[in-house]
Amino acid sequence: MRPKPKISIRELKKVFYKKQHSVTALENISLDIAEGEFVCLVGPSGCGKTTLLRILAGLENQSSGEFKIERSEKDRPNQSMVFQERGILPWLTVEENVAFGLKMRHQPKSHVKERTNYFLNKVGLAKFANMYPKELSGGMKQRVSIARAFANDPEILLMDEPFGALDEQNRYILQEELLSIWSETKKTVLFITHSIDEALYLSDRVLLMSAQPGKIIEEIKIDLPRPRKLEDIRSNPEMASKFLDIWRHLQVEVQGSRL
């Protein structure tokens, strides 16, 4: 008997209404994600990827359809969301930002301190614990966001292009750090990216979305063993073929959306 999926989505639809006009952002989204699975969403800009994450996070309501997130423990948060930017609180220090979710849940001080220190060390920010966001680089701010999300110990992680604004070198460093923490915690991750390399490197599955209205039109399984290196992706003929398949998909969808 197959275990219940961690995330189950059935015939989800989202329509935005503006005065006398309506825009269908998502249509007929049906999807299962297993516990501990790392899934990437790839699609053209405006296809509803972020809207889907916001619905799962409880920040938007769907117009029709349903989704369910299986809970393991009642005292753990259901999900945490990591944004491309705007993710950390400017009036709190690095340490206070990482501890924020735990404190909001009224966790014991010793537990808050232990988990905060652990994840500050994991992302290489222990010596910056007392600094404020305005004193940090973009890459360091994203490390804070990732540390806070994992420290809060959610059931699932929803990540909306968290590395999209970073240069290639910092992006790769943070990808490695993310995979290192994920390999320990085995969180269920739904990750939005526009980078094909990133999707192939990080995920167990890549879901390709159509242009608006967003639909999942293809699933690509990534069978490379873990741990991986970026070189494994770029030097593997099968991955090169998958890269081209995704590239062609995006090209067709982007061109089609302009007609």
N, C-alpha and C positions, 0 to 999 in steps of 0.2 A: 504494500500500500504506500503510495507516494505521500510524503509529508505535505502539510498545508503550506502554500506559498507565504512568504513573509509579507509581500505586497500583492494584492489581487485587485485588478482594475477591470471593470466590465462596461463596455459601451459608453464610455465617458464622453460627454459633449459639453463644450463651453461656448456660449454666445454672449458677446458684449453688445449692449444697446446704447446708442447715442442718439437722443432725440428721436427722429423718425427712421434712423438707419440702424442696421444690425450687422455685426461682423462675427462670423463663426471662426473662432480661434482653434478649437479642437473638435474632432468628429470621430466617433466610433473607435475610441481608444480602448483596446482590450489587451491586458498584459498581466503575466505572473512573474514575480521576481522571488527567487528562493532566498532563504536566510543565509547570510554571509556572501551573497553574490555581489559582484561589482559590475554594474551595467552602465554603459555610456549611451546617451542620446545625442545623435548627430542629425542636423538638418539645416536648411537655409534659414537666414535671419527672418524673424516674424512668423515662424511656423508653429509657435505655441509651446515650445519646450519649457520656457520659464513659467508659463501659465500652468502647465501640468505640475511642476514642482510646487508652485504656490498652492494649488488645490490640495496636494498631498500633505503640505505643511499646515493646512487649515487657514491660509491667508486669503484664499478665494473659495467661492462655492461653485460647484459644477452646475450646469444647467440641467443636465439629465445624466443617467447612468450612476454608477456607484463604485466605490473603492473600499477596501478593507486592509488594515494593517494589523497583523497578528501580534498580540502583545505577549511577551514572556514574563515580565515582572511588572506588577502594578505600581511600584514605587520608582520606576525608571521613566524618564521622559520618552514620549513616542518617537519624536524625531528632532533633529537639529538641522538648520539650513545654513549653508556657507555661501555667501554671495561673492561676486567678483570684486566688489568694493563695498564701502559703507558698513562693513560688518562689525567693526569694533567701536566702543564708546570712547570718545575723545577725552572725557573728563576723568577716566580711570587709567591707572597704570597698566602695564602689560600683565603683571601678576593679578591685579584686580579684574581685568577683562577675562582672563582665563578662568578665574574662580567664580565669575558672575553667575553662571547657571547653577552651580552647586550651592551658592549662597541663597539664591532665590528659592531653592528647594529645601532650605533650612537643614542642610547636611551638617553633621558634627564638624567642629573647627579642625580637629585633627585629620579627618577624612578630606576636607577641603584642601588643607595644606599639603597633604601627601599627594593627592592627585594633581594638584596644580603644579607642584614642584616636579613631579614625574614627567608631565607633558611639556613643561617649559624646557626641561633637559632634552626630551625627545626631539624637539624642534630647534634646539640650539639657542634658546633665548634666556637661559637662566641668569646670565650676567646683565641682561637688559630688563630684569623684572620690575625695577622701579622707574623705568622710563615711561613717557607718555606717547601716544600714537603720533603726535606731531613731530616727534624726534626720531621716528622710524622710517625706513624705506618702504616702498610698496611691497616688496617681498617679505619683509619682516612683519608687516601688518597682516599679510595672509597667513604667516606662520602662527600669529596670535589667534586668528580665526579658526585655524585647524586645531590648534591645541585646545581652545575653548570647547569646540564641538566634541572632540574625543573625551575631554575631561568630564563633560556633563553626562557621558555614558548613555547616549540615546539608543533607542531600538534601531533606528535607521538614520543614515546621513543623506541629505539632499544637497547637492553641490552644484551651484549655478555658475559655470565658467570661473572657478576660483582663481585660475592662473592666467586668465585671458589677457590681463593688462601687463603681464610681466615680460621681461626680455627672455630670450631662449635659454640662456644659462641658468637664471634663477628659476625659470619654469621647470627645467629638468631636475634641479636640486629639490624643489618642493614636490615634484612627482615622486621622486625616490623616497622622500620622507613620508609622504602620504601612504605609499605602498608598504613601507616598513611598519608604520603604525597599524595599518589595516591588516597586515599579515598576523599581527599579534592579537588584535581585537576581533577580527572577522565580522566587522559591522556590515550590514546590508547597505550598499551605496548605489544611489542613482545620481549620475554625474553628467552634466551638460558640457559639451565642448564643441568648438568649431575646428579643432585641430585633429586631423585624421591620425597623425602619428600618436598623439596623446590618447585617443580612443583605443587604438590597437595596443598600445603599451600598457594601459591601465586595466582594461576590462576583461571580463569573461565573455560578455556579449556586447555587440554594438547594435543598437536599434536605429534604423534610418527612418527619418520622418519626411513627409511630403511638405511642399509649400502650402501656405494657407488655403483651406483649413487643414491643420496638422493631423496627419494620420500616420500610424506606423505601417510602413509598406514593405520593410524587409528586416530580417534578423541575420546578423553575421556572428558566428561563434568563433572565439579566439582560443585555439587549442594549445597554444604554447605553454609549456610548464612554467611554474613560478619557483623561485624568484626569477624575474626577467631583467634584461638590460636593454636599453634603447637600441644598442647595436644588433641585438637579436631580431628586432623588428625590421631594421633597415637592411639586414643582410639575408633575410629569409625570403626565398622566392615566393612561397605561399602568401606571406604577409604583403609582399610587393603587389601580388595579384589582388589581394583584398583592398589594399590602398587604392589601386586604380578603380576597382569596382565602386568604392565609396566616392571617389573623386568624380567619376562619371555620373553617379546618382545626384550629387550636389549640383553638378553642372546642368543636368537636365532640369532639375527642380527650379534652380535659379532662373534659367532661361525661360522656363514655362511660366513662372510667376510674373514675368515682364510682358507677356503677350496680352 
